[in-house]
Amino acid sequence: MAEFVRRYQSLSAHRDSQEELIKDLILYSESVESSLRAENTNLMSRLRDAELDLEDATRSRRELQQQIQQLEAYHEAALQDSYLKNSNPYVTVLIDGDCLLFKESLIGQGIEGGKKAAYALRAAILEQCGSHASSIEIIAKVYANLAGLCRAMRRDGCSSNESDLKDFSLGFTQAKASFDFVDVGHGKERADNKIRETTKWHLRNSNCKQVILGISHDAGYAPFLDELFQDASLRVRVTVLEGFPTVRELVATGVNILNLNDRLFRSEKLVDKVSLGPTLIPAPSDVRGVAASVTSASILTPSTSIASTPAQVSATTYARAIKNATPPPQITLPMQLKPATASARPSQQPQNPGPRGLDPPLLVSQTALDTIKKRRDNHKLCNNHYLRGPCTKGSACMFEHDYKPTRDELVAIAFLTRLNPCSKGQECDIPDCIYGHHCPSVRDGACTHPFCRFAKEDHPPGTKLRVHRS
């Protein structure tokens, strides 16, 4: 029995030892597992940090590469821009030709004078460029109202032939591809506006090293220069070319002033040395080659016709000229005309309406005038078609185009058209304008037109008006 007890006790001790071993193994396993789990967590955290660092390094490297590429592109563009800025340098000369005038000795030479002026101007500007003269181009533009300037020079007495100035402008333009003499036509400040806008355009171009402005006569440019010089860098790029002494308003802006020592330009303004009283201009030869030379002393009775003058061509020649819908004959106005009635007398008071002066009177046949007046509605003759020809409206025009007027009737059409005031009045610079520039209906100090459309100032002083339409 004791043996069994001993053996049981031995077996129990062995079992207890086994359980203790299992407990120790379990505790150890738990300890190892916990340690590994903590280490794994730490490694995972470090791995995430490493991934973030790698991502950041990759991004930084790419940004650096992009910055390097941009800098290389900027550098290349800067080199290209520097090359472009210095590869085609030029100087622009912009001249207000209505007041900064070339010398009459040059204008009188016509085309050759224009070429000489262009070459001399270019050489004078290049002299100011020093060592850079060989690489700089000169661009010159003269803006002027050519017709108005011709009249002003004729009144000043410095030019008696209007074709000289026109030929001069052609020569100036033909001399160099970069030189132009631009006719801007009639209109207040048309030349001024072109010079202002062209100046701004060139100053935005870095290739333009200097803008030289022929505006020394005009104080109206002072605000424009003040506006430009708000950008201090532009002050050194603008120069005023002096012919007429620079007005004090321009001097006050601090602009650079260049005087060419009177080699090219007049130093005095044009002066009206001719009386602005009414003058009679010989009638030009037009009407398809028919001479219309008449004098202010000529008086026609109602039965008298211009077609009976010695300068007339035959009616057959005239009819052949307008046959088969060819453009109608033209009358170049102003012509010398006679009042519609033979008993009309000139106004007792002299009239000086303005710069254009009086339209010379028309010599008109009363019979032809009555014939034209009788036409009504769609049978009325188209003034533009017969005096300027052909009418641009074509078949859409409401007036007659197919009628073949006689020479007397053409003059009658011109006379009736003169009863309509020109929209530009005395400022009109169209030599052959068909409309009236003062009232032609004044007789014995009174306006005989019952519904005159001319303004009061378009009549001689003291004229009695029936119905006035301003």
Buried (B, 14 or more C-beta within 10 A) or exposed (E): EEEEEEEEEEEEEEEEEEEEEEEEEEEEEEEEEEEEEEEEEEEEEEEEEEEEEEEEEEEEEEEEEEEEEEEEEEEEEEEEEEEEEEEEBBBBBBBBBBBBBBBBEBBBBBBEBBBBBBBBBBEBBBEBBEEEEEEBBBBBBBBBBBBBBBBBBBBBEBBEBBEBBBBBBBBBBBBBEBBBBBBBBBEEEBBBEBBBEBBBEBBEEEEBBBBBBBBBBBEEBBEBBBEBBEEEEBBEBBBBBBBBEBBEBBBEBEBEBBBBEEEBBBEEEBEEEEEBEBEBBEBBEBBBEBBBEBEBEBEBEBEBBBBEBEEBBEEEEBEEBBEEEEBBBBBBBBBBBBBBBEEBEBBEEEBBBBBBBBBBBBBBBBBBBEBBEEEEEEEBBBBBBBBBBBBEEEEEBEBBBEBBBBBBBBBBBBBBBBBEBBEBBBBBBBBBBBBBBBBBBBBEBBBBBEEBBBBEBBBBEEBEBEEBEE
